[in-house]
Amino acid sequence: MGRKLADMSVGDRGRVTGFEKGLEKYRTKLISMGLIKGTTFTINRVAPMGDPVEIEVRGYNLSLRKDEATALFVEGV
């Protein structure tokens, strides 16, 4: 379906295109945090071991664990 958020680098801008099937617990949580299909974001920081990832979305900073980040399909913008 596309790239994963976890594969992006600091400074990259992206758009949510969908969610990984089988990870409904993360999908519900991500949607409640405003990460719905079509939402744009910017990668602000990534911890040294890749967990967590901080993104700016809808005017606020959001930290996502690696498991949550792999649940998102994204595209570059």
Chimera marker file (.cmm) of the C-alpha trace (Angstrom):
<marker_set name="trace">
<marker id="1" x="0.000" y="0.000" z="0.000" r="1" g="1" b="0" radius="0.5"/>
<marker id="2" x="2.911" y="2.390" z="0.566" r="1" g="1" b="0" radius="0.5"/>
<marker id="3" x="5.586" y="3.659" z="2.899" r="1" g="1" b="0" radius="0.5"/>
<marker id="4" x="5.487" y="3.420" z="6.660" r="1" g="1" b="0" radius="0.5"/>
<marker id="5" x="5.874" y="6.405" z="8.957" r="1" g="1" b="0" radius="0.5"/>
<marker id="6" x="8.691" y="4.550" z="10.705" r="1" g="1" b="0" radius="0.5"/>
<marker id="7" x="10.702" y="4.600" z="7.434" r="1" g="1" b="0" radius="0.5"/>
<marker id="8" x="10.731" y="8.408" z="7.166" r="1" g="1" b="0" radius="0.5"/>
<marker id="9" x="13.521" y="10.742" z="8.334" r="1" g="1" b="0" radius="0.5"/>
<marker id="10" x="13.655" y="13.966" z="10.343" r="1" g="1" b="0" radius="0.5"/>
<marker id="11" x="12.357" y="16.901" z="8.290" r="1" g="1" b="0" radius="0.5"/>
<marker id="12" x="10.271" y="14.741" z="5.945" r="1" g="1" b="0" radius="0.5"/>
<marker id="13" x="6.690" y="15.815" z="5.326" r="1" g="1" b="0" radius="0.5"/>
<marker id="14" x="4.016" y="13.245" z="4.701" r="1" g="1" b="0" radius="0.5"/>
<marker id="15" x="0.326" y="12.469" z="4.448" r="1" g="1" b="0" radius="0.5"/>
<marker id="16" x="-1.549" y="9.577" z="6.050" r="1" g="1" b="0" radius="0.5"/>
<marker id="17" x="-2.863" y="7.219" z="3.356" r="1" g="1" b="0" radius="0.5"/>
<marker id="18" x="-4.135" y="4.328" z="5.472" r="1" g="1" b="0" radius="0.5"/>
<marker id="19" x="-3.573" y="1.845" z="8.273" r="1" g="1" b="0" radius="0.5"/>
<marker id="20" x="-2.021" y="-1.612" z="8.540" r="1" g="1" b="0" radius="0.5"/>
<marker id="21" x="-4.639" y="-4.360" z="8.668" r="1" g="1" b="0" radius="0.5"/>
<marker id="22" x="-4.618" y="-6.386" z="11.872" r="1" g="1" b="0" radius="0.5"/>
<marker id="23" x="-3.528" y="-3.480" z="14.074" r="1" g="1" b="0" radius="0.5"/>
<marker id="24" x="-6.968" y="-2.153" z="15.013" r="1" g="1" b="0" radius="0.5"/>
<marker id="25" x="-5.907" y="-1.250" z="18.571" r="1" g="1" b="0" radius="0.5"/>
<marker id="26" x="-3.374" y="1.224" z="17.153" r="1" g="1" b="0" radius="0.5"/>
<marker id="27" x="-5.723" y="2.410" z="14.397" r="1" g="1" b="0" radius="0.5"/>
<marker id="28" x="-8.347" y="3.516" z="16.914" r="1" g="1" b="0" radius="0.5"/>
<marker id="29" x="-5.750" y="5.283" z="19.054" r="1" g="1" b="0" radius="0.5"/>
<marker id="30" x="-4.156" y="7.065" z="16.073" r="1" g="1" b="0" radius="0.5"/>
<marker id="31" x="-7.515" y="8.240" z="14.745" r="1" g="1" b="0" radius="0.5"/>
<marker id="32" x="-8.426" y="9.630" z="18.178" r="1" g="1" b="0" radius="0.5"/>
<marker id="33" x="-5.156" y="11.619" z="18.099" r="1" g="1" b="0" radius="0.5"/>
<marker id="34" x="-6.132" y="13.208" z="14.762" r="1" g="1" b="0" radius="0.5"/>
<marker id="35" x="-4.202" y="10.988" z="12.343" r="1" g="1" b="0" radius="0.5"/>
<marker id="36" x="-6.986" y="10.310" z="9.877" r="1" g="1" b="0" radius="0.5"/>
<marker id="37" x="-6.551" y="9.582" z="6.175" r="1" g="1" b="0" radius="0.5"/>
<marker id="38" x="-5.345" y="12.700" z="4.350" r="1" g="1" b="0" radius="0.5"/>
<marker id="39" x="-3.788" y="14.386" z="7.407" r="1" g="1" b="0" radius="0.5"/>
<marker id="40" x="-0.371" y="15.955" z="6.752" r="1" g="1" b="0" radius="0.5"/>
<marker id="41" x="2.504" y="15.926" z="9.235" r="1" g="1" b="0" radius="0.5"/>
<marker id="42" x="6.228" y="16.686" z="9.594" r="1" g="1" b="0" radius="0.5"/>
<marker id="43" x="8.809" y="14.445" z="11.293" r="1" g="1" b="0" radius="0.5"/>
<marker id="44" x="10.434" y="16.590" z="14.028" r="1" g="1" b="0" radius="0.5"/>
<marker id="45" x="12.618" y="14.098" z="15.901" r="1" g="1" b="0" radius="0.5"/>
<marker id="46" x="13.499" y="10.441" z="16.048" r="1" g="1" b="0" radius="0.5"/>
<marker id="47" x="15.089" y="8.929" z="19.152" r="1" g="1" b="0" radius="0.5"/>
<marker id="48" x="18.482" y="7.233" z="18.665" r="1" g="1" b="0" radius="0.5"/>
<marker id="49" x="16.997" y="3.739" z="18.597" r="1" g="1" b="0" radius="0.5"/>
<marker id="50" x="14.007" y="4.881" z="16.500" r="1" g="1" b="0" radius="0.5"/>
<marker id="51" x="11.519" y="4.838" z="19.363" r="1" g="1" b="0" radius="0.5"/>
<marker id="52" x="9.678" y="7.197" z="19.804" r="1" g="1" b="0" radius="0.5"/>
<marker id="53" x="9.126" y="9.366" z="16.725" r="1" g="1" b="0" radius="0.5"/>
<marker id="54" x="7.916" y="12.940" z="17.243" r="1" g="1" b="0" radius="0.5"/>
<marker id="55" x="5.717" y="14.444" z="14.544" r="1" g="1" b="0" radius="0.5"/>
<marker id="56" x="3.986" y="17.787" z="14.173" r="1" g="1" b="0" radius="0.5"/>
<marker id="57" x="0.373" y="17.314" z="13.181" r="1" g="1" b="0" radius="0.5"/>
<marker id="58" x="-2.545" y="19.764" z="13.252" r="1" g="1" b="0" radius="0.5"/>
<marker id="59" x="-0.464" y="22.370" z="15.120" r="1" g="1" b="0" radius="0.5"/>
<marker id="60" x="0.790" y="20.175" z="17.967" r="1" g="1" b="0" radius="0.5"/>
<marker id="61" x="3.673" y="17.776" z="18.584" r="1" g="1" b="0" radius="0.5"/>
<marker id="62" x="2.846" y="14.109" z="18.971" r="1" g="1" b="0" radius="0.5"/>
<marker id="63" x="5.190" y="11.307" z="20.012" r="1" g="1" b="0" radius="0.5"/>
<marker id="64" x="4.481" y="7.865" z="18.603" r="1" g="1" b="0" radius="0.5"/>
<marker id="65" x="5.998" y="4.582" z="19.691" r="1" g="1" b="0" radius="0.5"/>
<marker id="66" x="7.608" y="2.460" z="16.991" r="1" g="1" b="0" radius="0.5"/>
<marker id="67" x="4.680" y="-0.014" z="17.050" r="1" g="1" b="0" radius="0.5"/>
<marker id="68" x="2.183" y="2.822" z="16.533" r="1" g="1" b="0" radius="0.5"/>
<marker id="69" x="4.296" y="4.340" z="13.752" r="1" g="1" b="0" radius="0.5"/>
<marker id="70" x="4.433" y="1.059" z="11.838" r="1" g="1" b="0" radius="0.5"/>
<marker id="71" x="0.617" y="0.935" z="11.832" r="1" g="1" b="0" radius="0.5"/>
<marker id="72" x="0.478" y="3.992" z="9.511" r="1" g="1" b="0" radius="0.5"/>
<marker id="73" x="0.849" y="4.009" z="5.737" r="1" g="1" b="0" radius="0.5"/>
<marker id="74" x="2.039" y="7.378" z="4.435" r="1" g="1" b="0" radius="0.5"/>
<marker id="75" x="3.168" y="9.177" z="1.290" r="1" g="1" b="0" radius="0.5"/>
<marker id="76" x="5.642" y="12.012" z="0.945" r="1" g="1" b="0" radius="0.5"/>
<marker id="77" x="4.410" y="15.526" z="0.172" r="1" g="1" b="0" radius="0.5"/>
<link id1="1" id2="2" r="1" g="1" b="0" radius="0.2"/>
<link id1="2" id2="3" r="1" g="1" b="0" radius="0.2"/>
<link id1="3" id2="4" r="1" g="1" b="0" radius="0.2"/>
<link id1="4" id2="5" r="1" g="1" b="0" radius="0.2"/>
<link id1="5" id2="6" r="1" g="1" b="0" radius="0.2"/>
<link id1="6" id2="7" r="1" g="1" b="0" radius="0.2"/>
<link id1="7" id2="8" r="1" g="1" b="0" radius="0.2"/>
<link id1="8" id2="9" r="1" g="1" b="0" radius="0.2"/>
<link id1="9" id2="10" r="1" g="1" b="0" radius="0.2"/>
<link id1="10" id2="11" r="1" g="1" b="0" radius="0.2"/>
<link id1="11" id2="12" r="1" g="1" b="0" radius="0.2"/>
<link id1="12" id2="13" r="1" g="1" b="0" radius="0.2"/>
<link id1="13" id2="14" r="1" g="1" b="0" radius="0.2"/>
<link id1="14" id2="15" r="1" g="1" b="0" radius="0.2"/>
<link id1="15" id2="16" r="1" g="1" b="0" radius="0.2"/>
<link id1="16" id2="17" r="1" g="1" b="0" radius="0.2"/>
<link id1="17" id2="18" r="1" g="1" b="0" radius="0.2"/>
<link id1="18" id2="19" r="1" g="1" b="0" radius="0.2"/>
<link id1="19" id2="20" r="1" g="1" b="0" radius="0.2"/>
<link id1="20" id2="21" r="1" g="1" b="0" radius="0.2"/>
<link id1="21" id2="22" r="1" g="1" b="0" radius="0.2"/>
<link id1="22" id2="23" r="1" g="1" b="0" radius="0.2"/>
<link id1="23" id2="24" r="1" g="1" b="0" radius="0.2"/>
<link id1="24" id2="25" r="1" g="1" b="0" radius="0.2"/>
<link id1="25" id2="26" r="1" g="1" b="0" radius="0.2"/>
<link id1="26" id2="27" r="1" g="1" b="0" radius="0.2"/>
<link id1="27" id2="28" r="1" g="1" b="0" radius="0.2"/>
<link id1="28" id2="29" r="1" g="1" b="0" radius="0.2"/>
<link id1="29" id2="30" r="1" g="1" b="0" radius="0.2"/>
<link id1="30" id2="31" r="1" g="1" b="0" radius="0.2"/>
<link id1="31" id2="32" r="1" g="1" b="0" radius="0.2"/>
<link id1="32" id2="33" r="1" g="1" b="0" radius="0.2"/>
<link id1="33" id2="34" r="1" g="1" b="0" radius="0.2"/>
<link id1="34" id2="35" r="1" g="1" b="0" radius="0.2"/>
<link id1="35" id2="36" r="1" g="1" b="0" radius="0.2"/>
<link id1="36" id2="37" r="1" g="1" b="0" radius="0.2"/>
<link id1="37" id2="38" r="1" g="1" b="0" radius="0.2"/>
<link id1="38" id2="39" r="1" g="1" b="0" radius="0.2"/>
<link id1="39" id2="40" r="1" g="1" b="0" radius="0.2"/>
<link id1="40" id2="41" r="1" g="1" b="0" radius="0.2"/>
<link id1="41" id2="42" r="1" g="1" b="0" radius="0.2"/>
<link id1="42" id2="43" r="1" g="1" b="0" radius="0.2"/>
<link id1="43" id2="44" r="1" g="1" b="0" radius="0.2"/>
<link id1="44" id2="45" r="1" g="1" b="0" radius="0.2"/>
<link id1="45" id2="46" r="1" g="1" b="0" radius="0.2"/>
<link id1="46" id2="47" r="1" g="1" b="0" radius="0.2"/>
<link id1="47" id2="48" r="1" g="1" b="0" radius="0.2"/>
<link id1="48" id2="49" r="1" g="1" b="0" radius="0.2"/>
<link id1="49" id2="50" r="1" g="1" b="0" radius="0.2"/>
<link id1="50" id2="51" r="1" g="1" b="0" radius="0.2"/>
<link id1="51" id2="52" r="1" g="1" b="0" radius="0.2"/>
<link id1="52" id2="53" r="1" g="1" b="0" radius="0.2"/>
<link id1="53" id2="54" r="1" g="1" b="0" radius="0.2"/>
<link id1="54" id2="55" r="1" g="1" b="0" radius="0.2"/>
<link id1="55" id2="56" r="1" g="1" b="0" radius="0.2"/>
<link id1="56" id2="57" r="1" g="1" b="0" radius="0.2"/>
<link id1="57" id2="58" r="1" g="1" b="0" radius="0.2"/>
<link id1="58" id2="59" r="1" g="1" b="0" radius="0.2"/>
<link id1="59" id2="60" r="1" g="1" b="0" radius="0.2"/>
<link id1="60" id2="61" r="1" g="1" b="0" radius="0.2"/>
<link id1="61" id2="62" r="1" g="1" b="0" radius="0.2"/>
<link id1="62" id2="63" r="1" g="1" b="0" radius="0.2"/>
<link id1="63" id2="64" r="1" g="1" b="0" radius="0.2"/>
<link id1="64" id2="65" r="1" g="1" b="0" radius="0.2"/>
<link id1="65" id2="66" r="1" g="1" b="0" radius="0.2"/>
<link id1="66" id2="67" r="1" g="1" b="0" radius="0.2"/>
<link id1="67" id2="68" r="1" g="1" b="0" radius="0.2"/>
<link id1="68" id2="69" r="1" g="1" b="0" radius="0.2"/>
<link id1="69" id2="70" r="1" g="1" b="0" radius="0.2"/>
<link id1="70" id2="71" r="1" g="1" b="0" radius="0.2"/>
<link id1="71" id2="72" r="1" g="1" b="0" radius="0.2"/>
<link id1="72" id2="73" r="1" g="1" b="0" radius="0.2"/>
<link id1="73" id2="74" r="1" g="1" b="0" radius="0.2"/>
<link id1="74" id2="75" r="1" g="1" b="0" radius="0.2"/>
<link id1="75" id2="76" r="1" g="1" b="0" radius="0.2"/>
<link id1="76" id2="77" r="1" g="1" b="0" radius="0.2"/>
</marker_set>
